[in-house]
Amino acid sequence: MSKIIAQPGLKENAGQFWLLMLMTGFVGAMVGLERAVIPKFAETVFSLNGHTAILSFIVAFGLAKSVANLVMGQLSMHLTRRQLLLIGWLFALPVPWLLLYANSWWWVLAANLLLGINQGLAWTSSIVMTIDLVGEKNRGLAMGINEFAGYLAVGLASFLAGYIASATGEVTYAFVPGIAFSLAGVLLVLFVVHDTHAHVQAEAAISRVQLLSNVWKDTTWRHINLGPVTLNGFVTKINDGVLWGLLPMVLSSKGYSLVEIGFLAGIYPAVWGIGQLFTGKLGDTYSRKKLLCLGMLLQGMAIAALFFTNSYALMLLALAVVGVGTAMVYPTFLTLVADNTHPSQRSQSMGIFRFWRDFGYVGGAVAAGIFSDLFGAEVVLLGAGIGTIGAGVFSGIRMLEQPLDSSPLEPAKLKRHKALAETK
């Protein structure tokens, strides 16, 4: 029986796989409720007018999520994946209640700290458990489905929140669905989700991937493939933080309604989510390095294009292209981390990658708050686009092509490239 349970594959573990996708959808929905309405919430309820003040909630969220990712990687050596998933959902339970009854902006910041911890622990655990289940074959497809579930839920919840706020005339009511989402997450973990420890042991016994000599240094920068992946993840989250915090304010200043703002704010994560159904599988058959670099270039050009237009149609098109570019890189990030790490180190490396990636929320929010007050929100969008293009070009130069069969890089070749990277 244990051998059957530990057998890797999407079909072999279909029941648990789809439960984890549902779980990821609830995780994404929790953050999606805030995307379209929090800036308006800050202005109407707490009379916060400065960009820096409004973006402070993204800083709280980003710090908490990035640290939770890092902690998850370390705790995974002592706790099971399922236990970490449950802890993550327990942190989500107070979030909607804090937002519903907030009587000061500090309540909102506290809610976003808890939400960040929920996202870091629960989403990272879900991703690692999914990778554990499917093994090497169709890893890109599995990551595409996982990211699809999460970010489609972000987009749908964003639109739902905008609709509720507009229909009721009360922005606070947009947070009510979060009560159901958080309860569902806890109950699913308690009663139907199984741990994946047996799968980790089975894969580790046959893995050909070399152990990293220093997981922190290799994932952060030193490894020829992991370093660029981490950099691009950081830059992509800078973009997300900038768009999350500034886009609703830019659109509001142009006279768009709350429903229109909710749709535009939701279209990019919705396209991002749906697109990953195709780009994840594409990563299993096409060059992951090229997919990553092309996706970064598309993101950068589309974000920069927002600086040059006031047209609703053109903004809609540009944000859809941002979604396409992000869809190309997101499952690719995760599959490249999995490809280049041993199963026994995977959760640590994934946690470190997601720490730096989600720290981009902080960088994006701080940059957006400071520079939008100085130069205007649209200039910040232009700067984010140019930086994204630069990151894509850099990765095309530095990264080593990963074999499509997900086999490890030859140790001698990897050692030469690592030595070359360290001299630069």
Long-range contacts (C-beta under 8 A, 24 or more apart in sequence): 2-198, 5-198, 6-198, 6-199, 6-201, 6-202, 7-202, 8-132, 8-133, 8-134, 8-135, 8-136, 8-137, 8-199, 8-202, 8-203, 9-133, 9-134, 9-135, 9-137, 9-138, 10-133, 10-134, 10-137, 10-138, 10-141, 10-142, 13-133, 13-134, 13-199, 16-133, 16-193, 16-194, 16-196, 17-130, 17-133, 17-134, 17-142, 19-188, 19-192, 19-193, 20-126, 20-129, 20-130, 20-133, 20-146, 20-193, 21-130, 21-145, 21-146, 21-149, 22-149, 22-188, 23-85, 23-122, 23-126, 23-185, 23-188, 23-189, 23-193, 24-123, 24-126, 24-127, 24-146, 24-149, 24-150, 24-153, 25-149, 25-150, 25-152, 25-153, 26-153, 26-181, 26-182, 26-184, 26-185, 26-188, 27-118, 27-119, 27-122, 27-123, 27-126, 27-150, 27-153, 27-185, 28-123, 28-149, 28-150, 28-151, 28-152, 28-153, 28-154, 28-157, 28-273, 29-153, 29-154, 29-156, 29-157, 29-177, 29-178, 29-181, 30-92, 30-95, 30-115, 30-118, 30-119, 30-157, 30-178, 30-181, 30-182, 31-61, 31-115, 31-119, 31-154, 31-157, 32-153, 32-154, 32-155, 32-156, 32-157, 32-158, 32-160, 32-161, 32-266, 32-269, 33-96, 33-157, 33-158, 33-160, 33-161, 33-174, 33-175, 33-177, 33-178, 34-112, 34-115, 34-161, 34-175, 35-154, 35-157, 35-158, 35-161, 35-244, 35-265, 35-266, 35-269, 36-158, 36-159, 36-161, 36-162, 36-165, 36-248, 36-258, 36-261, 36-262, 36-265, 36-266, 37-161, 37-162, 37-165, 37-171, 37-174, 37-258, 37-262, 38-108, 39-245, 39-248, 39-249, 39-252, 40-165, 40-171, 40-248, 40-252, 40-258, 41-108, 41-171, 41-172, 42-105, 42-108, 44-171, 45-102, 45-171, 45-172, 46-104, 46-105, 46-108, 48-105, 50-369, 50-373, 51-245, 51-246, 51-249, 51-368, 51-369, 51-372, 51-373, 51-377, 52-369, 52-370, 52-373, 53-105, 53-369, 54-245, 54-249, 54-369, 55-241, 55-245, 55-246, 55-365, 55-366, 55-368, 55-369, 56-105, 56-109, 56-365, 56-369, 57-108, 57-109, 57-112, 58-112, 58-241, 58-244, 58-245, 58-361, 58-362, 58-364, 58-365, 59-361, 59-362, 59-365, 59-366, 60-109, 60-110, 60-112, 60-113, 60-116, 61-112, 61-113, 61-115, 61-116, 61-119, 61-361, 62-116, 62-237, 62-241, 62-358, 62-359, 62-360, 62-361, 62-362, 62-364, 62-365, 63-113, 63-116, 63-359, 63-361, 63-362, 64-112, 64-113, 64-114, 64-115, 64-116, 64-117, 64-120, 65-115, 65-116, 65-117, 65-119, 65-120, 65-358, 65-361, 66-116, 66-120, 66-354, 66-355, 66-356, 66-357, 66-358, 66-359, 66-361, 66-362, 67-116, 67-120, 67-355, 68-116, 68-117, 68-118, 68-119, 68-120, 68-121, 68-124, 69-120, 69-124, 69-351, 69-352, 69-354, 69-355, 69-357, 69-358, 70-351, 70-352, 70-355, 71-120, 71-121, 71-351, 72-120, 72-121, 72-124, 72-125, 72-347, 72-351, 73-124, 73-347, 73-348, 73-349, 73-350, 73-351, 73-352, 73-355, 74-348, 74-351, 76-128, 76-347, 76-348, 76-351, 77-347, 77-348, 80-195, 80-197, 81-125, 81-128, 81-129, 81-132, 81-195, 81-196, 81-197, 81-347, 82-125, 82-129, 82-189, 82-193, 82-194, 82-195, 82-196, 83-195, 84-121, 84-125, 85-121, 85-122, 85-125, 85-126, 85-129, 85-189, 85-193, 86-186, 86-189, 86-190, 87-121, 88-117, 88-118, 88-119, 88-120, 88-121, 88-122, 88-123, 88-125, 89-118, 89-122, 89-182, 89-185, 89-186, 89-189, 90-186, 91-115, 91-117, 91-118, 91-121, 92-118, 92-122, 92-178, 92-181, 92-182, 92-185, 92-186, 93-182, 93-183, 93-186, 95-178, 95-182, 96-175, 96-176, 96-177, 96-178, 96-179, 96-182, 97-179, 99-172, 99-175, 99-178, 100-172, 100-175, 100-176, 118-182, 119-358, 120-354, 120-358, 122-185, 123-150, 124-347, 124-350, 124-351, 124-354, 127-334, 127-350, 128-196, 128-346, 128-347, 128-350, 129-195, 129-196, 131-334, 131-338, 131-346, 131-350, 132-196, 132-199, 132-200, 132-203, 132-343, 133-196, 133-199, 135-199, 135-203, 136-405, 136-406, 138-281, 138-284, 139-284, 139-335, 139-338, 139-339, 139-406, 140-280, 140-281, 140-282, 140-283, 140-284, 140-288, 140-331, 140-332, 140-335, 141-280, 141-281, 141-284, 142-280, 143-276, 143-280, 143-283, 143-330, 143-331, 143-334, 143-335, 143-338, 144-276, 144-277, 144-278, 144-279, 144-280, 144-281, 144-283, 144-331, 145-276, 145-277, 145-280, 146-331, 146-334, 147-272, 147-273, 147-276, 147-280, 147-327, 147-330, 147-331, 147-334, 148-273, 148-274, 148-275, 148-276, 148-277, 148-280, 149-273, 150-273, 151-269, 151-270, 151-272, 151-273, 151-276, 151-330, 152-269, 152-270, 152-273, 152-274, 153-273, 154-266, 154-269, 154-270, 154-273, 155-266, 155-267, 155-268, 155-269, 155-270, 155-271, 155-272, 155-273, 156-266, 156-270, 158-262, 158-265, 158-266, 158-269, 159-262, 159-263, 159-266, 159-270, 161-262, 162-258, 162-259, 162-261, 162-262, 162-263, 162-265, 162-266, 163-259, 163-262, 165-258, 165-262, 166-257, 166-258, 166-259, 166-262, 200-343, 200-344, 200-346, 203-343, 204-342, 204-343, 204-344, 207-342, 207-343, 208-407, 208-408, 209-339, 209-340, 209-341, 209-342, 209-343, 209-408, 210-342, 210-408, 210-411, 210-414, 211-342, 211-344, 211-345, 212-341, 212-342, 212-345, 212-349, 215-341, 215-345, 215-348, 215-349, 215-352, 216-352, 218-349, 219-337, 219-341, 219-349, 219-352, 219-353, 220-352, 220-356, 222-418, 222-421, 222-422, 223-340, 223-418, 224-398, 224-399, 224-400, 224-409, 224-414, 224-417, 224-418, 224-421, 225-289, 225-336, 225-339, 225-340, 225-399, 225-400, 225-402, 225-409, 226-336, 226-337, 226-340, 226-341, 226-349, 226-353, 227-398, 227-421, 228-292, 228-394, 228-395, 228-398, 228-399, 229-292, 229-333, 229-336, 229-337, 229-353, 229-395, 230-352, 230-353, 230-356, 230-357, 231-391, 231-394, 231-395, 232-292, 232-296, 232-329, 232-333, 232-391, 232-392, 232-395, 233-333, 233-353, 233-354, 233-356, 233-357, 233-360, 234-356, 234-357, 234-359, 234-360, 234-363, 235-296, 235-360, 235-387, 235-388, 235-391, 236-296, 236-299, 236-326, 236-329, 236-330, 236-357, 236-360, 236-388, 237-357, 237-358, 237-359, 237-360, 237-361, 237-363, 237-364, 238-360, 238-361, 238-363, 238-364, 238-367, 238-384, 238-387, 239-299, 239-303, 239-322, 239-326, 239-360, 239-364, 239-384, 239-388, 240-326, 240-360, 240-361, 240-364, 241-360, 241-361, 241-362, 241-363, 241-364, 241-365, 241-368, 242-303, 242-364, 242-365, 242-367, 242-368, 242-380, 242-381, 242-384, 243-268, 243-303, 243-322, 243-381, 245-364, 245-365, 245-368, 245-369, 246-368, 246-372, 246-377, 246-380, 246-381, 249-377, 250-306, 250-377, 250-378, 250-381, 251-315, 253-377, 254-310, 256-312, 260-312, 264-312, 264-315, 264-316, 264-319, 267-316, 267-319, 267-320, 267-323, 268-319, 268-320, 268-322, 268-323, 268-326, 269-323, 270-323, 271-319, 271-320, 271-322, 271-323, 271-324, 271-327, 272-322, 272-323, 272-324, 272-326, 272-327, 272-330, 273-327, 274-327, 275-323, 275-324, 275-326, 275-327, 275-328, 276-327, 276-330, 276-331, 278-327, 279-327, 279-328, 279-330, 279-331, 279-332, 280-331, 280-335, 282-328, 283-331, 283-332, 283-335, 284-404, 285-404, 286-404, 287-401, 287-402, 287-404, 288-332, 288-335, 288-336, 288-339, 288-402, 289-395, 289-396, 289-399, 289-400, 289-401, 289-402, 290-396, 291-328, 291-329, 291-332, 292-328, 292-329, 292-332, 292-333, 292-336, 292-392, 292-395, 292-399, 293-392, 293-393, 293-395, 293-396, 293-399, 294-325, 294-328, 294-392, 295-324, 295-325, 295-326, 295-327, 295-328, 295-329, 295-332, 295-392, 296-325, 296-329, 296-388, 296-389, 296-391, 296-392, 296-395, 297-325, 297-388, 297-389, 297-392, 297-393, 298-322, 298-324, 298-325, 298-328, 299-325, 299-326, 299-329, 299-385, 299-388, 299-392, 300-325, 300-384, 300-385, 300-386, 300-387, 300-388, 300-389, 300-390, 300-391, 300-392, 301-385, 301-389, 302-385, 303-381, 303-382, 303-384, 303-385, 303-388, 304-381, 304-382, 304-384, 304-385, 304-386, 304-389, 305-385, 306-378, 306-381, 306-382, 306-385, 307-378, 307-379, 307-381, 307-382, 307-385, 333-357, 335-406, 336-402, 338-406, 339-402, 339-406, 339-408, 340-402, 340-408, 340-409
